[in-house]
Amino acid sequence: MKSFALLLLAAVVSLSAMTGLAFAAEEGAAPSGDSGSLKILGAGLAFGLAAFGAGIGLGYVGSAGLAVISENPALQSKVFIFVGMVESIAIYGIVMMFIILGQ
């Protein structure tokens, strides 16, 4: 499981880098040392890593939440609150992406 997570992290980081370089090449900018390509790279990393972390956290919280709901169904609303808190991390990543791209 950990090797799969590390492989997925490497894929997200490399895809973010390739996407940033592809957008920079389309704009006619040099891939290295240009602030525009670094913005795109940073935005991709911000969103990709936030979504990756939220996905891992949601797996842990979701499995524990299902165990809690199976034992005591009255706690279902509290489990949904915790799941929403974990999902908000990905939303923060999207917000940071737009802030980085807007500067």
Secondary structure, DSSP 8 states (H G I E B T S, - for coil): -HHHHHHHHHHHHHHHHHHHHHHHHHTT--SSS-HHHHHHHHHHHHHHHHHHHHHHHHHHHHHHHHHHHHH-GGGHHHHHHHHHHHHHHHHHHHHHHHHHHH-
